[in-house]
Amino acid sequence: MNTRLTSPHALVVALATAGVIGAVGAGAYTSARAVNAPTNAASVAPAAMVTLPDFSTITLRDGPAVVNISVTGTAKASDAEAAEMQGIDPDDPMFQFFRRFQGQMGPRAQQRDVPVRAQGSGFIVSPDGLIMTNAHVVKDAKEVTVKLTDRREYRAKVLGADAKTDIAVLKIDAKNLPTLALGNTKDLKVGEWVLAIGSPFGFENTVTAGVVSAKGRSLPDDSYVPFIQTDVAVNPGNSGGPLLNTRGEVVGINSQIYSRSGGYQGVSFAIPIDVAVQVKDQIVATGKATHARLGVAVQEVNQAFADSFKLDKPEGALVSNIEKGGPGDKAGLKAGDVIRKVDSEPIVSSGDLPAVIGQQTPGKKVTLEVWRQGERQEISAKLGDASDKPTQVAKNDSAAGQGKLGLALRPLQPQEKREAAIENGLLIEDVAGPSALAGVQAGDVLLAINGTPAKTLEQVREVVAKADKSVALLIQRGEDKIFVPVRIG
């Protein structure tokens, strides 16, 4: 079950579906280097001894607790897709027959159940057969088989799977099984050695090692997970397997890779074990996991937005839209607020907010530190349930230009206001200069500028006249509301 999201200018997000664990040997050794060696030989400092981790000991001890997961199931596919999935070459005349047959029979004949087989990894967390893996590994599974490193096989029951965090929990009927110790992601340091075990491309008992490249990474469509980024070689066949520290403790679950080809290219991502355990405990107790939501759409605070809102640095989550009647609306949040903290947790990037909120319990009250109209404020909010309606993250990839605003504006007619379901705003009839470069389009509706509602042309002119380097335009495009930064100086 490999998934790739393609983009012409960005790397491909690939789910790496994974495998087994085994024992591999690698000896530990030490190396010496001189520290700040002076030119005077008599005063040379003693060499600093650097001890590298003994990966062979970790693998021999912890490898038996990693399992291989085989999945069989069915998925809906068109006849032509089914032919391709079953190995028929697109150039084969039979493939073209399936394609023509699909078109002749119409929509009713276009979908059919086709068998799906996949493999993944997992690891045992309790002696009585509780196993953690990725949700995408067991997606659409009709039958799940777990194989241990001693070649014993068990039929597994899926206790629950949470697509929002990509965590699933399995159970096999066994006793006295080897288990892995669970670590603490908060103690994990960037630059620290880590180890992954799995079956890349079907090569069982493969061990790869590297370092932690970053923490708290946000990925598209995975807003509930602050991923651990590593340079450990993770490939299709590794998903669901453990990421271990040098003490043999699980600090993450290998889940995704960034790739142009579908294979490893130096960047891989793991779900923090803290997040995974929280989800696991909920699934074991209730069969499902719940997540909180704030009911707002947010976007990144770049330098242009920081200049517009008089922030000392470009940090926080900029609220661009608020669900009417949602938790954020009830708490008093407004478009243009910059959320900088949830309780004591700093919000540095926009992706931090849904990750922090999503790990809370629905109904919990939190204190939000927001930046509004150049002042710090605290707002109390009662969180909702993400299963009702998921939090949306507005995406804005516009660039900023220079010069004057470059907008041709006119007031909305009463009928246009009713159709757009807004009370105030100015219709953008033409775009030029910096606004065009920033991505503003004719037909957009200007709702506010630097947090000031755009009711009249005079208000817009006044705000632009007082602005220094840039302005933040809140626009409505269709049903979406987003902020666009425009450089004016």
C-alpha positions as CSV (number, residue, x, y, z in Angstrom):
1,M,0.0,0.0,0.0
2,N,2.3,2.7,-1.3
3,T,0.9,6.2,-1.8
4,R,2.6,9.1,-3.6
5,L,1.4,12.7,-3.8
6,T,3.1,14.3,-6.9
7,S,3.8,18.0,-7.4
8,P,5.8,19.5,-10.3
9,H,7.9,21.7,-8.0
10,A,8.0,19.7,-4.8
11,L,9.2,16.3,-3.6
12,V,6.8,13.4,-3.6
13,V,5.3,12.3,-0.3
14,A,5.5,8.5,-0.3
15,L,4.0,6.2,2.3
16,A,6.7,3.5,2.9
17,T,4.9,0.2,3.5
18,A,7.0,-2.0,5.7
19,G,8.4,-5.3,7.0
20,V,10.2,-7.5,9.4
21,I,13.0,-7.3,11.8
22,G,16.0,-9.4,12.3
23,A,19.4,-9.6,13.9
24,V,22.3,-8.0,12.2
25,G,25.8,-7.5,13.5
26,A,27.9,-4.3,13.6
27,G,30.7,-3.7,15.9
28,A,31.2,-0.7,18.1
29,Y,34.4,1.2,17.9
30,T,36.0,4.4,19.1
31,S,37.8,7.2,17.2
32,A,40.1,9.9,18.5
33,R,40.5,13.5,17.3
34,A,42.4,16.4,18.5
35,V,40.4,19.3,20.0
36,N,41.6,22.9,19.2
37,A,45.2,21.6,18.7
38,P,47.6,24.5,19.1
39,T,50.8,25.0,17.2
40,N,52.9,24.4,20.3
41,A,53.4,20.6,20.5
42,A,54.2,20.7,24.2
43,S,50.7,22.1,25.0
44,V,48.7,19.8,22.7
45,A,45.3,18.9,24.4
46,P,44.5,15.2,25.0
47,A,42.4,13.6,22.3
48,A,38.7,13.4,22.8
49,M,37.3,9.9,22.6
50,V,34.1,9.5,20.7
51,T,32.2,6.3,21.2
52,L,29.8,5.2,18.4
53,P,26.7,3.2,19.3
54,D,26.8,-0.6,19.2
55,F,24.0,-1.2,16.7
56,S,24.7,-5.0,16.8
57,T,23.8,-5.3,20.4
58,I,20.6,-3.3,19.9
59,T,19.6,-5.4,16.9
60,L,20.3,-8.8,18.6
61,R,18.4,-7.8,21.7
62,D,15.5,-5.9,20.2
63,G,15.1,-7.3,16.7
64,P,12.9,-10.3,17.8
65,A,10.2,-7.8,19.0
66,V,9.8,-6.5,15.4
67,V,7.3,-8.3,13.2
68,N,6.3,-8.6,9.6
69,I,2.7,-7.8,8.7
70,S,1.0,-9.3,5.6
71,V,-2.3,-7.9,4.6
72,T,-4.9,-9.1,2.1
73,G,-8.1,-7.2,1.2
74,T,-10.1,-5.7,-1.6
75,A,-10.4,-2.3,-3.2
76,K,-12.7,-0.7,-5.7
77,A,-11.2,-0.2,-9.1
78,S,-12.3,0.2,-12.8
79,D,-11.8,-2.7,-15.1
80,A,-8.8,-1.0,-16.7
81,E,-7.3,-0.3,-13.3
82,A,-8.0,-3.8,-12.2
83,A,-6.1,-5.1,-15.3
84,E,-3.2,-2.9,-14.5
85,M,-3.2,-3.9,-10.9
86,Q,-3.2,-7.6,-11.9
87,G,-0.1,-7.1,-14.1
88,I,-1.5,-6.6,-17.6
89,D,0.7,-4.3,-19.6
90,P,-1.1,-1.2,-20.8
91,D,0.2,-2.0,-24.3
92,D,-1.4,-5.4,-24.3
93,P,-4.5,-5.7,-26.4
94,M,-6.4,-7.1,-23.4
95,F,-5.7,-4.0,-21.5
96,Q,-7.3,-1.9,-24.3
97,F,-10.2,-4.3,-24.3
98,F,-10.8,-3.6,-20.6
99,R,-10.6,0.1,-21.3
100,R,-13.1,0.0,-24.2
101,F,-15.4,-2.4,-22.3
102,Q,-15.5,0.1,-19.4
103,G,-16.5,2.9,-21.6
104,Q,-19.3,0.9,-23.4
105,M,-20.9,-0.4,-20.2
106,G,-21.1,3.0,-18.4
107,P,-20.6,4.0,-14.8
108,R,-22.3,0.9,-13.4
109,A,-19.6,-1.4,-14.9
110,Q,-16.7,0.8,-14.2
111,Q,-16.1,-0.3,-10.6
112,R,-15.2,-3.8,-9.3
113,D,-13.6,-5.3,-6.2
114,V,-10.0,-6.3,-6.9
115,P,-7.7,-8.2,-4.5
116,V,-5.1,-6.1,-2.7
117,R,-2.0,-7.5,-1.0
118,A,0.6,-5.5,1.0
119,Q,3.2,-5.9,3.6
120,G,4.3,-3.8,6.5
121,S,6.1,-3.8,9.8
122,G,5.1,-3.5,13.4
123,F,6.5,-4.1,16.9
124,I,5.3,-5.9,20.0
125,V,4.6,-3.7,23.0
126,S,3.1,-6.2,25.4
127,P,4.0,-9.9,26.1
128,D,0.4,-11.0,25.4
129,G,0.6,-9.9,21.7
130,L,-0.3,-6.2,21.5
131,I,1.4,-4.8,18.3
132,M,1.7,-1.2,17.0
133,T,2.0,-0.3,13.3
134,N,0.8,2.3,10.7
135,A,-2.9,2.7,9.9
136,H,-2.1,2.8,6.2
137,V,-0.5,-0.7,6.5
138,V,-3.8,-2.3,7.5
139,K,-6.1,-0.1,5.5
140,D,-8.9,-2.1,3.8
141,A,-7.5,-5.3,5.3
142,K,-9.7,-8.4,5.3
143,E,-7.0,-10.6,6.7
144,V,-3.9,-9.6,8.7
145,T,-1.1,-12.1,9.3
146,V,1.8,-11.4,11.7
147,K,5.1,-13.3,11.3
148,L,7.8,-13.3,14.0
149,T,11.5,-13.5,13.4
150,D,11.5,-17.2,14.4
151,R,9.1,-17.7,11.5
152,R,5.9,-18.4,13.6
153,E,2.8,-16.9,12.1
154,Y,-0.4,-15.6,13.7
155,R,-3.7,-14.3,12.5
156,A,-4.1,-10.7,13.9
157,K,-7.1,-8.7,14.9
158,V,-7.2,-5.0,14.2
159,L,-8.3,-3.4,17.4
160,G,-8.5,0.0,15.8
161,A,-6.8,2.4,13.4
162,D,-6.6,6.2,13.5
163,A,-6.1,7.7,10.0
164,K,-5.4,11.2,11.4
165,T,-2.2,10.0,13.1
166,D,-1.6,6.9,11.0
167,I,-1.5,4.6,14.0
168,A,-3.1,1.2,14.2
169,V,-3.1,-1.4,17.0
170,L,-3.2,-5.2,16.4
171,K,-3.6,-8.2,18.7
172,I,-2.4,-11.7,18.3
173,D,-3.2,-14.7,20.5
174,A,0.2,-15.4,22.0
175,K,2.1,-15.3,25.3
176,N,5.5,-14.5,26.6
177,L,6.5,-12.5,23.5
178,P,9.6,-10.2,23.4
179,T,8.7,-6.5,23.6
180,L,10.3,-3.2,22.9
181,A,10.8,-0.5,25.5
182,L,9.2,2.8,24.7
183,G,11.2,6.0,25.0
184,N,10.4,9.7,25.3
185,T,10.4,11.9,22.2
186,K,10.9,15.0,24.3
187,D,14.3,13.8,25.3
188,L,15.3,13.1,21.7
189,K,17.9,15.5,20.4
190,V,18.6,16.7,16.8
191,G,21.8,15.1,15.7
192,E,21.3,12.0,17.9
193,W,21.9,8.5,16.4
194,V,18.8,6.5,15.6
195,L,18.2,3.0,14.2
196,A,15.4,1.6,12.0
197,I,14.6,-2.1,11.3
198,G,12.5,-3.3,8.5
199,S,12.2,-5.0,5.1
200,P,12.9,-2.4,2.4
201,F,11.9,-3.8,-1.0
202,G,11.2,-7.2,0.6
203,F,14.8,-7.6,1.9
204,E,14.0,-8.9,5.4
205,N,16.0,-8.3,8.5
206,T,17.5,-5.0,7.2
207,V,18.9,-2.5,9.7
208,T,19.6,1.1,8.8
209,A,21.0,3.9,10.9
210,G,21.3,7.7,10.8
211,V,20.7,10.8,12.9
212,V,17.7,12.9,13.8
213,S,17.6,15.7,11.3
214,A,14.8,17.8,12.8
215,K,11.8,17.5,15.1
216,G,8.2,18.9,14.9
217,R,8.0,18.7,11.1
218,S,4.5,19.4,9.6
219,L,3.6,17.5,6.4
220,P,0.7,18.1,3.9
221,D,-2.4,16.2,5.0
222,D,-0.8,15.1,8.3
223,S,-1.5,18.1,10.4
224,Y,-2.0,16.1,13.6
225,V,1.5,14.7,13.7
226,P,4.7,16.7,14.6
227,F,7.0,14.3,12.7
228,I,10.6,13.4,13.5
229,Q,12.7,13.9,10.4
230,T,15.8,11.6,10.0
231,D,18.3,10.6,7.4
232,V,17.8,6.9,8.2
233,A,17.3,5.0,5.0
234,V,13.6,4.2,5.0
235,N,12.1,2.6,1.9
236,P,8.9,0.9,0.8
237,G,8.8,-2.0,3.2
238,N,9.8,0.0,6.3
239,S,6.5,1.6,7.4
240,G,5.2,0.6,10.8
241,G,8.6,-0.4,12.0
242,P,10.3,1.1,15.0
243,L,12.8,4.0,15.1
244,L,15.1,3.3,18.1
245,N,17.5,5.4,20.0
246,T,21.0,4.2,21.1
247,R,19.4,2.7,24.3
248,G,17.1,0.5,22.2
249,E,14.0,2.5,23.1
250,V,11.3,3.2,20.5
251,V,11.2,6.9,19.9
252,G,9.1,6.8,16.7
253,I,7.2,4.8,14.1
254,N,8.6,5.0,10.6
255,S,5.8,6.2,8.4
256,Q,6.7,8.4,5.4
257,I,9.5,9.4,3.0
258,Y,10.1,12.3,0.7
259,S,11.1,11.1,-2.7
260,R,11.0,12.0,-6.4
261,S,11.3,8.3,-7.4
262,G,9.4,6.5,-4.7
263,G,12.6,5.4,-3.1
264,Y,14.7,6.9,-0.2
265,Q,16.5,10.1,-1.0
266,G,17.9,11.2,2.4
267,V,14.7,12.4,4.1
268,S,12.3,10.2,6.1
269,F,9.7,10.8,8.8
270,A,8.6,9.0,11.9
271,I,5.6,9.5,14.1
272,P,6.7,10.5,17.7
273,I,6.2,7.6,20.1
274,D,4.5,10.0,22.6
275,V,1.8,10.7,20.0
276,A,1.6,7.0,19.1
277,V,1.2,5.8,22.7
278,Q,-1.6,8.3,23.4
279,V,-3.5,7.0,20.4
280,K,-2.7,3.4,21.3
281,D,-4.1,3.7,24.8
282,Q,-7.3,5.2,23.4
283,I,-7.7,2.4,20.9
284,V,-7.1,-0.3,23.5
285,A,-9.6,1.3,25.8
286,T,-12.4,2.2,23.4
287,G,-11.5,0.9,19.9
288,K,-11.0,4.3,18.5
289,A,-9.0,7.6,19.0
290,T,-10.5,11.0,19.5
291,H,-8.9,14.4,18.6
292,A,-9.8,17.9,19.6
293,R,-10.3,20.8,17.1
294,L,-10.4,24.6,17.3
295,G,-12.5,25.2,14.2
296,V,-10.2,27.7,12.5
297,A,-8.2,27.8,9.3
298,V,-4.6,29.0,9.7
299,Q,-1.7,29.8,7.5
300,E,2.0,30.5,7.9
301,V,3.3,33.8,9.3
302,N,6.1,34.9,7.0
303,Q,8.3,38.0,7.3
304,A,5.8,40.1,5.3
305,F,2.9,39.2,7.7
306,A,5.2,39.8,10.6
307,D,5.9,43.3,9.3
308,S,2.2,43.9,8.6
309,F,1.1,42.9,12.1
310,K,4.1,44.5,13.9
311,L,5.4,41.1,15.2
312,D,8.9,40.9,16.5
313,K,9.6,37.8,14.4
314,P,7.6,35.6,11.9
315,E,6.2,33.0,14.3
316,G,2.7,31.7,15.1
317,A,-0.4,30.6,13.3
318,L,-2.3,33.3,11.4
319,V,-6.1,32.8,11.7
320,S,-7.6,33.3,8.2
321,N,-11.0,31.8,8.6
322,I,-13.2,30.8,11.6
323,E,-16.0,28.2,11.5
324,K,-19.2,29.9,12.4
325,G,-20.5,28.6,15.7
326,G,-17.3,26.5,16.2
327,P,-15.0,26.5,19.3
328,G,-12.8,29.3,18.0
329,D,-15.8,31.5,17.1
330,K,-17.3,30.9,20.6
331,A,-14.0,31.8,22.2
332,G,-13.9,35.1,20.4
333,L,-11.1,34.5,17.9
334,K,-11.0,36.8,14.9
335,A,-9.5,36.6,11.4
336,G,-6.1,38.3,11.7
337,D,-5.3,36.9,15.2
338,V,-1.9,35.3,15.4
339,I,-2.0,32.4,17.8
340,R,1.4,32.1,19.5
341,K,0.8,29.7,22.4
342,V,-1.6,27.0,23.5
343,D,-1.4,26.9,27.3
344,S,2.4,26.9,27.7
345,E,3.2,25.3,24.3
346,P,4.8,27.7,21.8
347,I,3.3,27.8,18.3
348,V,6.2,28.6,16.0
349,S,4.8,27.5,12.6
350,S,1.2,27.2,11.5
351,G,1.5,23.4,11.5
352,D,2.2,23.4,15.2
353,L,-1.3,24.5,16.0
354,P,-3.4,21.6,14.6
355,A,-0.7,19.2,15.9
356,V,-1.0,20.6,19.5
357,I,-4.8,20.9,19.4
358,G,-5.3,17.5,17.8
359,Q,-3.5,15.8,20.7
360,Q,-5.9,17.3,23.3
361,T,-9.1,15.8,24.6
362,P,-12.4,17.2,23.1
363,G,-14.1,19.4,25.7
364,K,-10.9,20.5,27.3
365,K,-10.4,24.2,28.0
366,V,-7.2,25.8,26.8
367,T,-5.7,29.2,27.1
368,L,-4.6,30.8,23.8
369,E,-2.0,33.6,23.6
370,V,-2.9,35.6,20.6
371,W,-1.5,38.8,18.9
372,R,-4.3,41.1,18.0
373,Q,-3.9,44.7,16.7
374,G,-0.4,45.0,18.0
375,E,-1.1,43.7,21.5
376,R,-0.8,40.4,23.3
377,Q,-4.1,38.9,24.6
378,E,-5.2,35.7,26.3
379,I,-8.3,33.9,25.2
380,S,-9.9,30.8,26.8
381,A,-11.4,28.2,24.4
382,K,-13.3,25.0,24.9
383,L,-12.1,22.5,22.2
384,G,-14.5,20.6,20.0
385,D,-14.4,17.1,18.6
386,A,-12.4,16.6,15.4
387,S,-14.7,13.8,14.3
388,D,-17.5,16.4,13.8
389,K,-15.5,18.5,11.4
390,P,-11.8,18.4,10.9
391,T,-9.6,21.5,11.3
392,Q,-8.7,23.1,7.9
393,V,-5.3,24.6,7.1
394,A,-5.4,27.3,4.5
395,K,-2.6,27.0,2.0
396,N,-1.0,30.1,0.6
397,D,2.0,29.9,-1.7
398,S,1.9,33.5,-3.0
399,A,5.0,35.5,-3.5
400,A,5.4,39.2,-2.5
401,G,6.2,42.1,-4.8
402,Q,7.2,45.7,-4.3
403,G,5.6,49.1,-4.9
404,K,2.1,50.4,-4.5
405,L,-0.9,48.1,-3.8
406,G,-2.1,47.9,-7.4
407,L,-5.8,47.1,-6.8
408,A,-8.9,48.4,-8.6
409,L,-11.7,48.2,-6.0
410,R,-15.4,48.9,-5.9
411,P,-18.1,48.4,-3.2
412,L,-20.1,45.2,-3.4
413,Q,-23.8,45.5,-4.5
414,P,-26.4,44.2,-2.1
415,Q,-27.1,41.2,-4.3
416,E,-23.4,40.3,-4.4
417,K,-23.2,40.5,-0.6
418,R,-26.1,38.1,-0.3
419,E,-24.6,35.7,-2.8
420,A,-21.2,35.8,-1.1
421,A,-22.8,35.6,2.4
422,I,-20.7,38.6,3.6
423,E,-21.7,41.9,5.2
424,N,-18.8,44.1,4.1
425,G,-16.1,43.9,1.5
426,L,-14.7,45.4,-1.7
427,L,-14.7,43.6,-5.0
428,I,-11.3,43.5,-6.7
429,E,-12.0,44.3,-10.4
430,D,-8.4,44.5,-11.6
431,V,-5.0,43.6,-10.2
432,A,-1.5,44.9,-11.1
433,G,1.9,45.4,-9.6
434,P,2.7,44.0,-6.2
435,S,-0.8,42.6,-5.6
436,A,-0.7,40.6,-8.8
437,L,2.8,39.3,-7.9
438,A,1.5,38.3,-4.5
439,G,-1.3,36.2,-6.1
440,V,-4.3,38.4,-5.7
441,Q,-6.8,37.8,-8.5
442,A,-9.6,39.8,-10.1
443,G,-12.9,38.6,-8.7
444,D,-11.5,38.2,-5.2
445,V,-13.3,40.1,-2.4
446,L,-11.1,42.2,-0.1
447,L,-12.5,41.7,3.4
448,A,-9.8,43.4,5.5
449,I,-6.4,45.0,5.4
450,N,-4.0,44.6,8.3
451,G,-7.0,43.5,10.4
452,T,-9.1,46.6,9.6
453,P,-12.4,45.7,7.8
454,A,-12.4,46.9,4.2
455,K,-15.7,48.7,4.1
456,T,-14.7,51.7,2.0
457,L,-12.0,52.8,-0.4
458,E,-11.0,55.5,2.1
459,Q,-10.3,53.0,4.8
460,V,-8.0,51.0,2.5
461,R,-6.1,54.1,1.5
462,E,-5.6,55.1,5.1
463,V,-4.2,51.7,6.1
464,V,-1.9,51.6,3.1
465,A,-0.7,55.2,3.9
466,K,0.2,54.2,7.5
467,A,1.9,50.8,6.5
468,D,5.6,50.5,6.4
469,K,6.9,47.5,4.4
470,S,3.9,45.4,3.7
471,V,0.2,44.9,4.2
472,A,-1.8,41.7,4.9
473,L,-4.9,41.4,2.7
474,L,-7.7,39.1,3.9
475,I,-9.5,38.0,0.8
476,Q,-12.4,35.7,0.0
477,R,-12.0,33.5,-3.1
478,G,-15.1,31.4,-3.6
479,E,-15.8,29.8,-0.2
480,D,-12.2,30.1,1.0
481,K,-10.7,33.0,3.1
482,I,-6.9,33.5,3.1
483,F,-4.4,36.1,4.0
484,V,-2.1,37.4,1.3
485,P,1.0,39.5,2.1
486,V,1.7,42.4,-0.3
487,R,5.0,44.3,-0.2
488,I,4.4,48.1,-0.6
489,G,7.8,49.5,0.3
